[in-house]
Amino acid sequence: MRHAIWTDFRGVLTPPLREGLRTYCEGKEFTPEQLGRCLRAIADRHGRPDGMAVLDSGVLTEREWTAEIEQELSARFGLDADLSGLGPEWWSDRRIDTKWLAALRTWREAGAFVGMISNLPPDWREYFADFRSWDDLFDEVLLSCDIGVRKPDAAMFRLAETRSGLPPESNVLVDDLDDNVAGARRAGWVGVVGGGDSTWAAVERIDSIVRVGAPHHVMRVGAPHQGAER
């Protein structure tokens, strides 16, 4: 049976969100925990499941979004912060997990359909375009800013099935966020937590699904993103 392996971008191909937040907050007057609380408040205010969904869904532009974060930091913690450069700073971390890329290539060479599904804000489309360095690895790339739906909405998974041409149970999502993995499972997919410390468990799980050997496992040294490309 053929399978479609769909990988997330931010958090799986790149360092996990928590690590990205920690890196972004280094040298700032606020902590990742404080930023997280502000994002949660903004999500609640706009009736979205998380702080990024407000941006991914186009409810706010990037500058409107960062302005609301600034207001929350001021109101909650008395901090006078300037987040106008958040986008360029966030995307300046250009590490890619080369071991995960190698695994994706192995599965594709074994006959699997390999795609990417990413929740990407419209304002960040250009950063993503500059980031790409994987040539023709993916059979399909689905970005929320291009198609108007996002994970974990069922419509995203139904669209992905039409692109892979495979039934729900033959599609696999690897994502670092539990909500997205749960959404995939509700859609009848195989949902696998990946990225960061979960990367190698995800590789082993998908190896068992695709039923290929795993010569890239000999590279399992240190943390998954050590030695990643910049």
N, CA, C and O of each residue as an XYZ file, in Angstrom:
920
protein
N       0.843     -1.200      0.000
C       0.000      0.000      0.000
C       0.878      1.249      0.000
O       1.827      1.349      0.777
N       0.555      2.199     -0.875
C       1.312      3.445     -0.923
C       0.802      4.380      0.166
O      -0.378      4.362      0.516
N       1.714      5.199      0.696
C       1.355      6.173      1.726
C       1.801      7.573      1.309
O       2.724      7.744      0.513
N       1.118      8.562      1.870
C       1.515      9.961      1.723
C       2.044     10.446      3.063
O       1.340     10.385      4.071
N       3.262     10.919      3.077
C       3.880     11.462      4.281
C       3.885     12.978      4.160
O       4.572     13.543      3.308
N       3.119     13.624      5.014
C       3.021     15.084      5.018
C       3.771     15.630      6.227
O       3.480     15.244      7.359
N       4.726     16.517      6.004
C       5.483     17.102      7.101
C       5.088     18.560      7.311
O       4.805     19.287      6.359
N       5.074     18.962      8.548
C       4.965     20.378      8.890
C       6.285     21.059      8.522
O       7.304     20.395      8.333
N       6.254     22.372      8.425
C       7.489     23.126      8.177
C       8.067     23.617      9.498
O       9.006     23.023     10.028
N       7.504     24.708     10.032
C       8.020     25.267     11.278
C       7.772     24.297     12.433
O       6.627     23.980     12.754
N       8.834     23.838     13.041
C       8.708     22.948     14.180
C       9.114     21.521     13.890
O       9.411     20.760     14.811
N       9.132     21.143     12.609
C       9.550     19.792     12.235
C      10.772     19.871     11.321
O      11.827     19.323     11.641
N      10.628     20.553     10.184
C      11.806     20.788      9.355
C      12.755     21.800      9.996
O      13.959     21.788      9.739
N      12.198     22.670     10.830
C      12.999     23.652     11.569
C      12.898     23.331     13.064
O      12.120     22.457     13.449
N      13.671     24.022     13.916
C      13.559     23.778     15.357
C      12.124     23.980     15.858
O      11.383     24.787     15.297
N      11.728     23.258     16.904
C      10.366     23.360     17.439
C      10.001     24.777     17.866
O      10.869     25.606     18.140
N       8.696     25.034     17.916
C       8.198     26.366     18.256
C       8.759     26.856     19.580
O       9.152     28.017     19.694
N       8.800     25.981     20.585
C       9.303     26.412     21.891
C      10.747     26.891     21.797
O      11.131     27.879     22.423
N      11.538     26.173     21.003
C      12.931     26.576     20.824
C      13.024     27.885     20.049
O      13.857     28.739     20.354
N      12.165     28.035     19.047
C      12.141     29.275     18.291
C      11.760     30.465     19.142
O      12.350     31.538     19.010
N      10.772     30.288     20.025
C      10.379     31.361     20.935
C      11.520     31.719     21.877
O      11.778     32.893     22.142
N      12.194     30.700     22.375
C      13.310     30.934     23.291
C      14.431     31.711     22.596
O      15.008     32.635     23.169
N      14.728     31.323     21.357
C      15.772     32.019     20.599
C      15.368     33.459     20.322
O      16.179     34.374     20.460
N      14.111     33.660     19.930
C      13.641     35.018     19.633
C      13.701     35.917     20.862
O      14.028     37.099     20.748
N      13.390     35.374     22.030
C      13.312     36.186     23.251
C      14.675     36.470     23.887
O      14.762     37.260     24.827
N      15.737     35.836     23.387
C      17.061     36.086     23.958
C      17.434     37.561     23.794
O      17.392     38.108     22.692
N      17.797     38.183     24.900
C      18.170     39.586     24.874
C      17.008     40.552     24.900
O      17.210     41.766     24.936
N      15.763     40.018     24.882
C      14.584     40.882     24.942
C      14.205     41.132     26.399
O      14.683     40.448     27.304
N      13.346     42.112     26.609
C      12.902     42.446     27.959
C      11.787     41.538     28.453
O      11.358     41.659     29.600
N      11.311     40.633     27.610
C      10.247     39.719     27.998
C      10.718     38.279     27.818
O      11.649     38.001     27.061
N      10.056     37.375     28.529
C      10.418     35.961     28.495
C       9.493     35.211     27.538
O       8.441     35.732     27.169
N       9.866     34.002     27.132
C       8.951     33.196     26.306
C       7.615     32.951     26.988
O       6.574     32.914     26.332
N       7.645     32.783     28.308
C       6.404     32.546     29.046
C       5.493     33.775     28.981
O       4.283     33.646     28.795
N       6.076     34.957     29.133
C       5.287     36.184     29.049
C       4.719     36.371     27.643
O       3.556     36.741     27.483
N       5.526     36.120     26.646
C       5.053     36.227     25.269
C       3.933     35.224     25.014
O       2.946     35.545     24.352
N       4.086     34.013     25.537
C       3.063     32.988     25.364
C       1.733     33.395     25.984
O       0.677     33.152     25.399
N       1.774     34.007     27.155
C       0.536     34.456     27.800
C      -0.140     35.543     26.978
O      -1.367     35.580     26.891
N       0.646     36.425     26.378
C       0.075     37.471     25.530
C      -0.579     36.877     24.287
O      -1.661     37.304     23.883
N       0.075     35.901     23.688
C      -0.493     35.255     22.509
C      -1.796     34.538     22.844
O      -2.738     34.548     22.052
N      -1.847     33.913     24.027
C      -3.066     33.233     24.459
C      -4.210     34.242     24.626
O      -5.346     33.963     24.243
N      -3.910     35.404     25.193
C      -4.931     36.428     25.395
C      -5.453     36.947     24.061
O      -6.652     37.188     23.913
N      -4.568     37.118     23.099
C      -4.979     37.605     21.781
C      -5.829     36.555     21.075
O      -6.821     36.889     20.426
N      -5.444     35.290     21.199
C      -6.240     34.211     20.611
C      -7.651     34.217     21.188
O      -8.627     34.104     20.445
N      -7.764     34.347     22.499
C      -9.076     34.352     23.150
C      -9.901     35.552     22.699
O     -11.106     35.437     22.478
N      -9.253     36.690     22.565
C      -9.962     37.913     22.177
C     -10.581     37.772     20.792
O     -11.680     38.269     20.547
N      -9.891     37.106     19.903
C     -10.359     36.990     18.522
C     -11.037     35.650     18.233
O     -11.374     35.357     17.086
N     -11.236     34.837     19.275
C     -11.934     33.574     19.099
C     -11.195     32.574     18.241
O     -11.802     31.843     17.458
N      -9.859     32.542     18.391
C      -9.036     31.617     17.619
C      -8.375     30.619     18.561
O      -8.206     30.907     19.746
N      -7.997     29.438     18.045
C      -7.473     28.398     18.931
C      -6.094     28.699     19.522
O      -5.738     28.159     20.570
N      -5.324     29.550     18.863
C      -4.004     29.892     19.381
C      -3.590     31.242     18.824
O      -4.225     31.772     17.913
N      -2.508     31.799     19.386
C      -2.078     33.136     19.001
C      -1.644     33.252     17.565
O      -1.844     34.297     16.946
N      -1.049     32.202     17.012
C      -0.618     32.236     15.617
C      -1.791     32.176     14.649
O      -1.707     32.685     13.532
N      -2.885     31.555     15.078
C      -4.044     31.444     14.196
C      -4.600     32.815     13.831
O      -5.163     32.992     12.750
N      -4.445     33.776     14.720
C      -4.908     35.134     14.437
C      -4.164     35.695     13.235
O      -4.742     36.397     12.405
N      -2.880     35.378     13.150
C      -2.057     35.846     12.037
C      -2.229     34.957     10.807
O      -2.389     35.457      9.694
N      -2.194     33.627     11.011
C      -2.334     32.682      9.890
C      -3.626     32.900      9.120
O      -3.654     32.793      7.894
N      -4.699     33.206      9.849
C      -6.019     33.311      9.229
C      -6.277     34.679      8.611
O      -7.331     34.900      8.014
N      -5.335     35.589      8.747
C      -5.507     36.919      8.174
C      -6.435     37.809      8.964
O      -6.869     38.845      8.461
N      -6.757     37.424     10.213
C      -7.597     38.272     11.060
C      -6.892     39.599     11.319
O      -7.520     40.658     11.315
N      -5.588     39.531     11.544
C      -4.761     40.719     11.728
C      -3.571     40.656     10.785
O      -3.077     39.572     10.473
N      -3.107     41.820     10.329
C      -1.834     41.865      9.628
C      -0.710     41.655     10.640
O      -0.939     41.688     11.849
N       0.497     41.441     10.139
C       1.613     41.245     11.071
C       1.775     42.439     12.003
O       1.977     42.259     13.204
N       1.689     43.653     11.469
C       1.902     44.815     12.325
C       0.760     44.998     13.313
O       1.000     45.388     14.456
N      -0.480     44.727     12.904
C      -1.601     44.791     13.844
C      -1.422     43.759     14.948
O      -1.699     44.030     16.116
N      -0.957     42.580     14.569
C      -0.733     41.488     15.526
C       0.354     41.857     16.528
O       0.170     41.702     17.735
N       1.491     42.348     16.026
C       2.582     42.705     16.945
C       2.186     43.895     17.819
O       2.625     43.992     18.965
N       1.356     44.804     17.288
C       0.898     45.928     18.104
C       0.047     45.428     19.266
O       0.143     45.951     20.376
N      -0.789     44.414     19.014
C      -1.591     43.862     20.110
C      -0.710     43.142     21.126
O      -0.981     43.194     22.326
N       0.337     42.474     20.660
C       1.277     41.844     21.598
C       1.943     42.908     22.462
O       2.077     42.734     23.674
N       2.358     43.998     21.845
C       2.979     45.095     22.599
C       2.027     45.628     23.668
O       2.437     45.896     24.797
N       0.755     45.779     23.304
C      -0.237     46.272     24.260
C      -0.415     45.294     25.419
O      -0.534     45.706     26.573
N      -0.434     44.014     25.111
C      -0.568     43.005     26.160
C       0.648     42.991     27.086
O       0.501     42.881     28.303
N       1.836     43.101     26.518
C       3.051     43.134     27.339
C       3.042     44.339     28.278
O       3.484     44.253     29.423
N       2.534     45.454     27.776
C       2.462     46.658     28.601
C       1.418     46.511     29.702
O       1.685     46.816     30.864
N       0.224     46.042     29.329
C      -0.875     45.944     30.292
C      -0.625     44.874     31.346
O      -0.954     45.071     32.516
N      -0.047     43.742     30.947
C       0.126     42.618     31.869
C       1.412     42.687     32.681
O       1.444     42.290     33.845
N       2.472     43.196     32.056
C       3.783     43.115     32.700
C       4.490     44.460     32.822
O       5.616     44.526     33.315
N       3.838     45.531     32.379
C       4.446     46.853     32.467
C       5.680     47.011     31.598
O       6.588     47.768     31.939
N       5.720     46.300     30.475
C       6.896     46.319     29.604
C       6.634     47.168     28.371
O       5.576     47.073     27.749
N       7.610     47.998     28.026
C       7.536     48.825     26.830
C       8.381     48.155     25.758
O       9.588     48.382     25.684
N       7.752     47.330     24.926
C       8.479     46.522     23.950
C       8.150     46.961     22.535
O       7.050     47.439     22.259
N       9.113     46.793     21.645
C       8.933     47.079     20.233
C       9.097     45.771     19.453
O      10.201     45.236     19.353
N       7.997     45.265     18.907
C       8.024     44.010     18.163
C       7.876     44.228     16.667
O       7.518     43.299     15.942
N       8.145     45.437     16.192
C       7.953     45.744     14.778
C       8.870     44.918     13.877
O       8.577     44.741     12.695
N       9.975     44.412     14.425
C      10.890     43.607     13.625
C      10.752     42.122     13.855
O      11.668     41.362     13.539
N       9.612     41.684     14.406
C       9.462     40.277     14.776
C       9.632     39.344     13.570
O      10.349     38.348     13.657
N       8.986     39.658     12.463
C       9.051     38.769     11.303
C      10.473     38.491     10.836
O      10.887     37.332     10.802
N      11.235     39.526     10.475
C      12.617     39.290     10.033
C      13.472     38.587     11.079
O      14.300     37.742     10.739
N      13.277     38.932     12.357
C      14.064     38.277     13.412
C      13.696     36.796     13.515
O      14.572     35.938     13.618
N      12.416     36.511     13.487
C      11.952     35.122     13.616
C      12.501     34.271     12.483
O      12.916     33.133     12.702
N      12.505     34.812     11.286
C      12.948     34.055     10.113
C      14.445     34.090      9.899
O      14.954     33.460      8.972
N      15.165     34.825     10.749
C      16.627     34.845     10.608
C      17.256     33.526     11.055
O      18.393     33.226     10.691
N      16.513     32.729     11.850
C      16.987     31.395     12.240
C      16.676     30.453     11.079
O      15.533     30.033     10.901
N      17.690     30.127     10.301
C      17.481     29.394      9.059
C      17.907     27.928      9.158
O      18.196     27.290      8.146
N      17.944     27.409     10.364
C      18.337     26.012     10.518
C      17.280     25.067      9.949
O      16.080     25.251     10.153
N      17.755     24.067      9.239
C      16.912     22.990      8.717
C      17.470     21.675      9.251
O      18.684     21.474      9.287
N      16.584     20.793      9.661
C      17.016     19.485     10.165
C      17.378     18.601      8.969
O      16.504     18.022      8.323
N      18.659     18.508      8.692
C      19.119     17.755      7.524
C      18.836     16.261      7.657
O      18.649     15.575      6.652
N      18.803     15.759      8.875
C      18.494     14.337      9.083
C      17.031     14.052      8.730
O      16.725     13.011      8.150
N      16.135     14.968      9.076
C      14.727     14.797      8.717
C      14.566     14.872      7.198
O      13.806     14.097      6.616
N      15.275     15.797      6.557
C      15.242     15.869      5.106
C      15.709     14.557      4.479
O      15.125     14.077      3.508
N      16.769     13.987      5.047
C      17.286     12.720      4.523
C      16.247     11.616      4.650
O      16.098     10.792      3.748
N      15.530     11.598      5.767
C      14.484     10.588      5.954
C      13.369     10.772      4.932
O      12.881      9.799      4.357
N      12.965     12.028      4.704
C      11.922     12.296      3.711
C      12.352     11.815      2.324
O      11.556     11.230      1.590
N      13.603     12.063      1.976
C      14.104     11.617      0.669
C      14.099     10.087      0.577
O      13.777      9.521     -0.468
N      14.462      9.426      1.685
C      14.465      7.966      1.697
C      13.068      7.423      1.442
O      12.900      6.489      0.658
N      12.063      7.998      2.095
C      10.691      7.524      1.923
C      10.200      7.791      0.511
O       9.493      6.966     -0.068
N      10.566      8.932     -0.046
C      10.127      9.244     -1.408
C      10.769      8.291     -2.409
O      10.118      7.827     -3.345
N      12.040      8.008     -2.205
C      12.719      7.057     -3.094
C      12.120      5.660     -2.978
O      12.177      4.869     -3.919
N      11.538      5.362     -1.801
C      10.890      4.060     -1.604
C       9.486      4.021     -2.191
O       8.824      2.984     -2.141
N       9.022      5.148     -2.752
C       7.729      5.165     -3.421
C       6.631      5.922     -2.712
O       5.509      5.990     -3.214
N       6.931      6.505     -1.535
C       5.914      7.268     -0.810
C       5.705      8.632     -1.471
O       6.627      9.204     -2.052
N       4.485      9.134     -1.371
C       4.173     10.526     -1.711
C       4.668     11.373     -0.543
O       4.358     11.061      0.607
N       5.420     12.423     -0.800
C       5.954     13.272      0.268
C       5.491     14.708      0.032
O       5.763     15.296     -1.015
N       4.788     15.263      1.022
C       4.276     16.624      0.896
C       4.539     17.440      2.141
O       4.957     16.919      3.176
N       4.287     18.727      2.020
C       4.406     19.644      3.155
C       3.066     20.336      3.370
O       2.416     20.763      2.416
N       2.660     20.442      4.635
C       1.480     21.223      5.023
C       1.922     22.201      6.095
O       2.400     21.797      7.155
N       1.761     23.494      5.819
C       2.220     24.499      6.774
C       1.180     25.592      6.947
O       0.593     26.067      5.975
N       0.957     25.986      8.200
C       0.180     27.184      8.496
C       1.122     28.377      8.367
O       2.026     28.551      9.184
N       0.910     29.188      7.348
C       1.826     30.290      7.063
C       1.043     31.584      6.902
O       0.141     31.656      6.068
N       1.374     32.617      7.690
C       0.690     33.907      7.542
C       0.958     34.527      6.179
O       2.056     34.380      5.642
N      -0.031     35.221      5.608
C       0.189     35.872      4.309
C       1.393     36.799      4.306
O       2.132     36.860      3.324
N       1.594     37.528      5.412
C       2.703     38.483      5.468
C       4.070     37.799      5.493
O       5.096     38.450      5.295
N       4.081     36.484      5.738
C       5.363     35.779      5.827
C       5.637     34.911      4.613
O       6.581     34.121      4.616
N       4.821     35.049      3.572
C       5.004     34.226      2.373
C       6.384     34.434      1.745
O       7.026     33.479      1.307
N       6.827     35.682      1.707
C       8.112     35.976      1.063
C       9.277     35.381      1.841
O      10.266     34.965      1.239
N       9.179     35.333      3.171
C      10.243     34.722      3.963
C      10.350     33.232      3.647
O      11.447     32.690      3.505
N       9.212     32.594      3.540
C       9.196     31.166      3.232
C       9.815     30.909      1.860
O      10.593     29.971      1.692
N       9.469     31.740      0.887
C       9.999     31.556     -0.468
C      11.519     31.665     -0.477
O      12.184     30.928     -1.205
N      12.077     32.571      0.317
C      13.536     32.731      0.392
C      14.193     31.576      1.126
O      15.380     31.310      0.937
N      13.423     30.888      1.964
C      13.942     29.843      2.843
C      14.165     28.534      2.112
O      15.024     27.748      2.510
N      13.421     28.285      1.066
C      13.375     26.968      0.440
C      14.726     26.584     -0.159
O      15.343     27.351     -0.897
N      15.163     25.376      0.182
C      16.455     24.898     -0.321
C      16.421     23.392     -0.564
O      17.457     22.728     -0.554
N      15.209     22.859     -0.783
C      15.088     21.393     -0.869
C      14.754     20.930     -2.295
O      14.323     19.794     -2.495
N      14.951     21.801     -3.267
C      14.802     21.430     -4.672
C      13.448     20.761     -4.928
O      12.405     21.337     -4.621
N      13.461     19.562     -5.481
C      12.216     18.908     -5.886
C      11.797     17.797     -4.929
O      11.253     16.779     -5.358
N      12.047     17.989     -3.637
C      11.739     16.931     -2.678
C      10.244     16.658     -2.576
O       9.840     15.500     -2.472
N       9.404     17.711     -2.603
C       7.995     17.551     -2.267
C       7.116     17.387     -3.500
O       7.267     18.092     -4.498
N       6.184     16.425     -3.397
C       5.179     16.256     -4.440
C       4.146     17.373     -4.397
O       3.621     17.772     -5.436
N       3.851     17.879     -3.205
C       2.907     18.986     -3.028
C       3.333     19.822     -1.828
O       3.857     19.290     -0.849
N       3.108     21.135     -1.903
C       3.309     22.040     -0.776
C       2.011     22.811     -0.582
O       1.611     23.584     -1.453
N       1.353     22.607      0.550
C       0.094     23.274      0.868
C       0.342     24.296      1.971
O       0.720     23.937      3.086
N       0.130     25.558      1.655
C       0.327     26.649      2.606
C      -1.022     27.292      2.903
O      -1.795     27.580      1.990
N      -1.295     27.512      4.174
C      -2.604     28.054      4.557
C      -2.874     29.400      3.898
O      -4.019     29.707      3.567
N      -1.826     30.210      3.702
C      -2.031     31.537      3.120
C      -2.430     31.463      1.652
O      -2.984     32.421      1.114
N      -2.157     30.341      1.000
C      -2.506     30.177     -0.407
C      -3.879     29.552     -0.614
O      -4.546     29.821     -1.613
N      -4.298     28.717      0.333
C      -5.532     27.944      0.103
C      -6.690     28.340      1.012
O      -7.811     27.866      0.825
N      -6.431     29.209      2.001
C      -7.519     29.752      2.804
C      -8.025     28.865      3.923
O      -9.026     29.202      4.554
N      -7.375     27.747      4.194
C      -7.698     26.905      5.344
C      -6.392     26.547      6.038
O      -5.317     26.647      5.447
N      -6.491     26.129      7.296
C      -5.291     25.844      8.068
C      -5.512     24.591      8.917
O      -6.644     24.196      9.198
N      -4.407     23.989      9.309
C      -4.491     22.906     10.303
C      -4.952     23.513     11.622
O      -4.544     24.629     11.943
N      -5.781     22.827     12.396
C      -6.251     21.451     12.235
C      -7.631     21.330     11.591
O      -8.337     20.350     11.832
N      -8.028     22.316     10.770
C      -9.348     22.262     10.134
C      -9.444     21.033      9.222
O      -8.496     20.706      8.507
N     -10.579     20.367      9.256
C     -10.782     19.169      8.433
C     -10.613     19.470      6.944
O     -10.171     18.610      6.183
N     -10.967     20.701      6.522
C     -10.866     21.047      5.103
C      -9.431     20.951      4.595
O      -9.205     20.619      3.432
N      -8.469     21.239      5.456
C      -7.068     21.122      5.045
C      -6.723     19.673      4.721
O      -6.043     19.403      3.731
N      -7.180     18.753      5.538
C      -6.864     17.339      5.328
C      -7.611     16.768      4.127
O      -7.075     15.940      3.391
N      -8.852     17.213      3.933
C      -9.598     16.744      2.766
C      -8.920     17.209      1.468
O      -8.839     16.448      0.503
N      -8.438     18.449      1.448
C      -7.738     18.950      0.270
C      -6.454     18.160      0.036
O      -6.141     17.799     -1.099
N      -5.712     17.891      1.110
C      -4.462     17.137      0.976
C      -4.715     15.749      0.399
O      -3.908     15.237     -0.376
N      -5.840     15.142      0.778
C      -6.170     13.816      0.236
C      -6.382     13.870     -1.271
O      -5.985     12.955     -1.992
N      -7.013     14.948     -1.749
C      -7.208     15.060     -3.196
C      -5.871     15.219     -3.905
O      -5.712     14.758     -5.036
N      -4.910     15.864     -3.256
C      -3.604     16.068     -3.874
C      -2.774     14.783     -3.875
O      -2.043     14.511     -4.828
N      -2.889     14.008     -2.820
C      -2.122     12.754     -2.774
C      -2.804     11.649     -3.559
O      -2.158     10.705     -4.013
N      -4.137     11.776     -3.718
C      -4.890     10.739     -4.415
C      -5.058      9.478     -3.596
O      -5.335      8.407     -4.137
N      -4.886      9.608     -2.270
C      -4.942      8.438     -1.391
C      -6.035      8.619     -0.342
O      -6.365      9.751      0.012
N      -6.606      7.510      0.164
C      -7.654      7.606      1.177
C      -7.085      8.130      2.493
O      -5.871      8.115      2.696
N      -7.964      8.595      3.392
C      -7.490      9.180      4.652
C      -6.490      8.319      5.403
O      -5.466      8.818      5.870
N      -6.781      7.022      5.522
C      -5.924      6.164      6.346
C      -4.540      5.950      5.756
O      -3.660      5.414      6.431
N      -4.329      6.361      4.504
C      -3.014      6.223      3.867
C      -2.207      7.513      3.933
O      -1.086      7.573      3.427
N      -2.775      8.551      4.559
C      -2.082      9.822      4.726
C      -1.556      9.958      6.151
O      -2.238      9.597      7.111
N      -0.346     10.477      6.280
C       0.311     10.630      7.581
C       0.732     12.086      7.742
O       1.373     12.648      6.853
N       0.378     12.701      8.867
C       0.863     14.043      9.186
C       1.879     13.955     10.311
O       1.628     13.323     11.337
N       3.036     14.596     10.113
C       4.036     14.736     11.167
C       4.078     16.208     11.546
O       4.397     17.060     10.717
N       3.755     16.507     12.800
C       3.628     17.891     13.257
C       4.109     17.976     14.693
O       4.053     16.993     15.433
N       4.586     19.158     15.092
C       5.071     19.322     16.469
C       3.977     19.773     17.422
O       4.189     19.780     18.635
N       2.806     20.153     16.905
C       1.733     20.654     17.752
C       0.652     19.589     17.942
O       0.145     19.019     16.976
N       0.316     19.336     19.190
C      -0.658     18.292     19.511
C      -2.013     18.538     18.846
O      -2.661     17.590     18.403
N      -2.451     19.804     18.771
C      -3.755     20.106     18.178
C      -3.799     19.695     16.709
O      -4.812     19.184     16.233
N      -2.701     19.919     15.997
C      -2.666     19.553     14.579
C      -2.643     18.039     14.398
O      -3.293     17.503     13.500
N      -1.891     17.356     15.253
C      -1.851     15.894     15.202
C      -3.234     15.332     15.510
O      -3.693     14.400     14.850
N      -3.894     15.899     16.511
C      -5.239     15.441     16.860
C      -6.216     15.701     15.715
O      -7.090     14.876     15.450
N      -6.075     16.839     15.034
C      -6.937     17.141     13.894
C      -6.761     16.134     12.771
O      -7.730     15.724     12.132
N      -5.513     15.737     12.535
C      -5.253     14.722     11.508
C      -5.922     13.406     11.877
O      -6.516     12.745     11.025
N      -5.826     13.034     13.131
C      -6.425     11.765     13.559
C      -7.943     11.810     13.452
O      -8.569     10.814     13.090
N      -8.536     12.950     13.763
C      -9.997     13.078     13.615
C     -10.407     12.928     12.154
O     -11.502     12.457     11.848
N      -9.513     13.335     11.257
C      -9.790     13.233      9.823
C      -9.556     11.827      9.286
O      -9.746     11.574      8.097
N      -9.145     10.918     10.157
C      -8.913      9.546      9.737
C      -7.492      9.265      9.294
O      -7.189      8.185      8.787
N      -6.620     10.245      9.491
C      -5.213     10.103      9.139
C      -4.443      9.431     10.273
O      -4.954      9.235     11.375
N      -3.197      9.089      9.960
C      -2.224      8.735     10.996
C      -1.549     10.039     11.424
O      -0.949     10.728     10.599
N      -1.643     10.373     12.687
C      -1.015     11.592     13.206
C       0.193     11.225     14.043
O       0.094     10.407     14.958
N       1.339     11.830     13.734
C       2.593     11.516     14.412
C       3.221     12.813     14.921
O       3.382     13.770     14.163
N       3.573     12.839     16.204
C       4.271     13.994     16.765
C       5.736     13.923     16.335
O       6.384     12.889     16.498
N       6.254     15.020     15.788
C       7.639     15.054     15.340
C       8.291     16.375     15.679
O       7.664     17.258     16.264
N       9.555     16.506     15.307
C      10.302     17.721     15.577
C      11.006     17.669     16.917
O      10.481     17.116     17.884
N      12.197     18.249     16.972
C      12.938     18.299     18.227
C      13.230     16.922     18.773
O      13.703     16.043     18.052
N      12.944     16.735     20.062
C      13.216     15.459     20.718
C      12.354     14.316     20.182
O      12.649     13.147     20.427
N      11.297     14.649     19.456
C      10.400     13.611     18.925
C      10.763     13.177     17.511
O      10.099     12.309     16.944
N      11.801     13.764     16.937
C      12.119     13.493     15.537
C      12.424     12.022     15.288
O      11.882     11.424     14.358
N      13.284     11.438     16.110
C      13.709     10.074     15.806
C      12.610      9.056     16.042
O      12.538      8.042     15.347
N      11.753      9.322     17.021
C      10.602      8.436     17.202
C       9.693      8.509     15.978
O       9.132      7.496     15.558
N       9.546      9.713     15.400
C       8.735      9.866     14.200
C       9.349      9.120     13.024
O       8.639      8.479     12.250
N      10.682      9.204     12.889
C      11.358      8.483     11.807
C      11.110      6.985     11.933
O      10.793      6.320     10.948
N      11.253      6.461     13.133
C      11.069      5.027     13.346
C       9.629      4.614     13.063
O       9.386      3.556     12.484
N       8.673      5.450     13.472
C       7.258      5.132     13.241
C       6.967      5.095     11.743
O       6.296      4.183     11.260
N       7.467      6.073     11.021
C       7.152      6.133      9.587
C       7.927      5.074      8.822
O       7.421      4.537      7.836
N       9.140      4.763      9.252
C       9.852      3.639      8.641
C       8.999      2.376      8.706
O       8.941      1.607      7.747
N       8.341      2.169      9.838
C       7.524      0.960      9.987
C       6.293      1.006      9.092
O       5.785     -0.035      8.677
N       5.812      2.219      8.792
C       4.645      2.369      7.925
C       5.036      2.176      6.462
O       4.368      1.460      5.716
N       6.133      2.830      6.063
C       6.566      2.772      4.669
C       7.266      1.453      4.372
O       7.370      1.032      3.220
N       7.753      0.798      5.453
C       8.411     -0.507      5.334
C       9.674     -0.448      4.480
O       9.847     -1.180      3.505
N      10.557      0.479      4.910
C      11.863      0.555      4.254
C      12.938      0.370      5.308
O      12.677      0.488      6.505
N      14.143      0.080      4.856
C      15.279      0.064      5.767
C      15.574      1.473      6.223
O      15.031      2.432      5.674
N      16.415      1.608      7.205
C      16.679      2.928      7.773
C      18.168      3.182      7.903
O      18.659      3.309      9.024
N      18.924      3.263      6.783
C      20.351      3.502      6.881
C      20.700      4.836      7.507
O      21.794      5.010      8.043
N      19.744      5.807      7.437
C      20.035      7.117      8.023
C      20.048      7.062      9.546
O      20.482      8.023     10.181
N      19.587      5.966     10.156
C      19.602      5.878     11.621
C      21.020      5.876     12.176
O      21.222      6.208     13.344
N      22.001      5.509     11.363
C      23.367      5.497     11.873
C      23.838      6.907     12.196
O      24.865      7.085     12.850
N      23.079      7.929     11.731
C      23.443      9.321     11.971
C      22.877      9.830     13.286
O      23.012     11.014     13.596
N      22.257      8.972     14.050
C      21.570      9.412     15.265
C      22.590      9.738     16.354
O      22.910      8.907     17.204
N      23.084     10.963     16.302
C      24.085     11.424     17.262
C      23.633     12.766     17.806
O      23.421     13.702     17.035
N      23.479     12.881     19.126
C      23.103     14.147     19.729
C      21.660     14.515     19.441
O      20.862     13.687     19.002
N      21.341     15.788     19.699
C      19.986     16.280     19.503
C      19.673     16.351     18.013
O      20.578     16.538     17.201
N      18.386     16.202     17.641
C      18.029     16.132     16.233
C      18.500     17.316     15.407
O      18.823     17.141     14.232
N      18.554     18.527     15.981
C      18.895     19.693     15.180
C      20.361     20.076     15.321
O      20.754     21.107     14.775
N      21.185     19.317     16.014
C      22.585     19.624     16.076
C      23.193     19.421     14.698
O      22.943     18.415     14.035
N      23.983     20.376     14.284
C      24.615     20.298     12.992
C      23.702     20.619     11.841
O      24.050     20.374     10.686
N      22.527     21.170     12.134
C      21.600     21.497     11.064
C      22.134     22.659     10.237
O      22.942     23.462     10.704
N      21.659     22.726      8.997
C      22.137     23.760      8.077
C      21.639     25.122      8.487
O      20.584     25.255      9.107
N      22.398     26.120      8.140
C      21.944     27.505      8.219
C      21.956     28.097      6.822
O      21.609     29.264      6.643
